[in-house]
Amino acid sequence: MFEGFALDFIDVGPGKLRVRHGGSGPAILLLHGHPRTHMTWGQVADLLAPEFTVVCPDLRGFGRSFLPEDAKGHVNSSKRAKADDCVALMRSLGHERFSAVGHDRGSYVAFRLAMDHRDAVENVVVIDGVPIIEHLERTDWQFARDWYHWFFFAQPEKPERAINAAPLAWYDALSPDLMGEEAYLDVVAAVSDPHVVHGMIEDYRAGLAVDRQDEMETLASGRKITAPLLCLWSTRDDLIDTVGDPLEIWRRWATDVHGFGIDSGHHVAEENPTELAAAIASFLG
């Protein structure tokens, strides 16, 4: 994976992001979810690199990127702060304009990039995600049962204690057969580091605090994403069962919405990289 890509640690102001970048053509930023690192994108990056310049960072608090200091309201782990990191990263690599692709927690960063940095983001792709408050507005017993980790991770200290006691028991779905050996070892190192575990959990605490507030203010303002938006979802995951039609939801937030499902479980970049890369390339092309 990442054949011909460079591996760097790039200073974005508050700290350094670990990033792989390579390929040629229009720039695409690929943003991972929880508990992944940028390595989740390896197969997709190789498929896109002949047509696009592909940039894959570890988000702040994840992998081997910098760990932000704890702050009131968890603002240093907010999606807005992570979006600002991404703009600084892309500019440092010479990309004033780019397309943003985010999966899972990374979809919230891609959303905030497209909302806050309209001059920089040409297109946005969100995978297996809708805005946080759209989930919260639909919370019922089924969401609480199946997505309980959102609310558990929002609690102080206890999530870290549970995970750090047996990281591979908590993240028991990790598999080298699915991810590839290199990506597997990378994510195992991440979830085995208590400092990184804290950084990842802070992402969820921010979600129910500052990110929720930011989304409420954005919705009240009437502002919408004006860049073309592609929503993709894994047909063997539970997004539609949880929230309904994601395209209808995204039309509350964006003016130009497209989308469809891909035959995959949740980690589509690893389970069906060919179809995912084709969908991204077709949309951007």
N, C-alpha and C positions, 0 to 999 in steps of 0.2 A: 504494500500500500504506500501511497504518496511517492511514487516513483519520480525522481527528479526534483522533488520539493526541497526547499530549504527549511531548516528548523532554527528558529531564533527566539530570543527573549527581548521584547521590544518595550521600551519605556513609554507609557501612555500618560504620565503625569503623576498619579497617585502611586504607581508601581509598575512592574513589568508583567506583560502577558507572554506566556509561551505560545508560539504560533508556528504553524507550517504554512508555506505559501509557494505556489508554483503555477505552471501553465502559462497560457497567453491568450489575450483577448479581453473582452469586457470583464470587469472585476465582480466577483461574487464572494460574499462573506457568509460562511456556514457556521451556525451557532448550535451547540449541542444542548442536551437536556441533562436531567439528573438520573443516575450519579455519574454520567459519562464524562469523558474528556473529548478533546478534538479528534482523538483517534477513531471515534465512532464513524467519522465521515470518510475513512480511508478509501473504501471502494468507490463511493460516489465521487470523491475528489479526482480519482484517476480517470473515471469516465467523463468528467466535465473538463479536465485540464486541456484536451486538444482544442477546445473552442473558447475557454474562459480562463482568466486568471483567478485562481481559487485561493481563498484565505481562510484558514481554520484555526481559531484561537481556543485556548482554555479560557472560559469566562473568569473574571475575578472571583476568588473564593473556591474555585474548582481546579482539579488537576495540579499542575505545577505553576500556575499563575499566582500573582500576589494575593495574599489574604488581607482583606481590609480590616481595619480596626473596628471593633464594636462601637456603635453610636446609638443615640436616642432614636427610637422609632425605626431602627435598623436601616437608616438611610444609606449607609455605606454599602449595603447589599441590595439596594433598590435596582429595579430594571432601568430606571433613568440613569443612574450612575454607570451601570454596565453599558448602556447605549452610548454614553459619552466616551467611555473607554474605547468602544468599537470605532467611533468616528476618529478619535486620535490615532488609533492603530492604522486605519486605512489611509489616513493622510500621511502618516509617517512612511507608508509604503508607496506613496505617490498616487493614491486613488481619491480624488476629490468627490467622485460620484461612483456609486456601486449599487448592486442589488443585495438585499439581505434575506437570508433563509434561516429560519429557526425551527427547531423541533422541541416539543415538550416545554421545559422551562425556557429554553432558548427562543421559543416562539413569542414569549412575552417581551424579550429584549428586542427582537425584530419588530414587533408591534410598536414599542416605544421609540425605536429608531425612526420608523416611518412616520410616526406622529410628531416627533420633536425635531427631526432633522430632514425636513422636506427638501432642502437644497442639496442634500447628499444622497438620499435614497431614491433610486430610479424605479425599482420594483421591489415587492416584498412577497415572500412565500412563508406561510405559517403552516406547520405540520402538527397534527394532533393537538391543537390548542385553540381556545377562544379566550377573550379577555377574562381576567380573574373574576371580576364582579358578575360576569354572565354565569359562571359556575355558582357563585355564592347566592345569586338570586334564585337559582333552581335547586338549592340544597334541600334534599329530603332524606328519608331514612336510607334509601338505596345509595345515594351519594355518600352519606356518612359511613355506611358500611364498606363501600368499595374504595373510597378515597379518604379513609380515616386518617391516613398519614399527613394530609394537609393540616389537620387540627392537632394531631399529636406533635408534629414537627414545630408547631407554633408555641409549644410549651417550653419554659426555661429548663435547661440542663438535662432533663430526663431523656430526650431523644438521643443526645450524644452518649449518655451512659448506656443506653440499650444497644446502640450500634457498635460502640467501641468494645463492648463486652465480647462480641463475636461478629465482626464485620461480614464475613462470608456466609454466616447463617442469616443475617439480616438481608443481604443482597444475594440471595441464593439462586437467582435466575441468571447470574453472570455465567457465560459459557465460552470457552475458547473455540469450541466448534462453530458457534454462531458468529463470534466477533473476530476471530483470528487470534493467534497466540500473542502477537505484539500488543494489540489493543486490549486484550484480556489482562495481560500483565500490567499494563499502564493503569487501567481502572482499578485493579486489585491494589496497586500501590496507593492510589488515591483514597480508596475507602478504608485502607488500613492505617492511614495517618490521622490521628485525632484532630489535628489542626484543620485539615482539609474537611473532615466530617463536620466540624463546627461551621466552616465557611459555607458548605452546601446547605446545612440546616438553616443558617441565617437567611438564605435565599427564600425559604418558605416563610420565615417569620416576617421578612419584608413584604412578602406577597399579601399577607393578611393585615398589614399595617400601612406603610407608606405607599406601596404599589396600589393597594385598594383605594386609598385616598386620591392618589394621582389619577386613577381611572375615573373616579367619580367626578373629579373636577374637569377632566377632559370631556366627559359625556355632557356635563352641565353647560360647558362652553359652546357646544354644538360643532366643535372642530371635528373634521373627518380626515382620514388618510386619503390623499389625492393620487398617490402612486398606484398603479395597477397592483391588485392583491390576488394571489393564488392561495386558496385554502385546500390543503390535502389532508386526508385522514386515512388511517389504517382500518380496513374494513373488518379485521378480526380483533380490533380493540373496542373500547366501549364509549367513545366520544359521543356518537349519535344517540346511544341508549341513555347517556347522561344528560345531554343538553338539547337534543333534537337536531334540527337542520343547522349545521354550522354556517352555511352560506347565508341563511336568513339572519343569523346573529351578526355576522361580519358586515352585513349591509347597514347595520346601525352605526358602524365605525368607519366605513370606507365607501368611497363613491364608485369604485370600479372593481367588482368582486367576481372572481371565477373560482372553480374548484371541482373536485371529484375524489372518490375514494381509490385507494390502492390496496391490492390484495396482500395483506401483511398483518403481522402482529404489531405491537406498539413500536418496537425498535426497527422502523422501516429501513433506515440507512444500512442496517446490517442484514435484515431479512429479505429485502427486495431492492437492492441498490440499483439494479438495472432499470427497473420501471420508475423509481424515484428520480434518478439522474435524467432519464428521458423526459419526464414531466417537467422538471426544472428547465432543461435546455429548450424544450418546445415553448414554454411560457416566455422565457427571456429572449428567445430567438425571434 
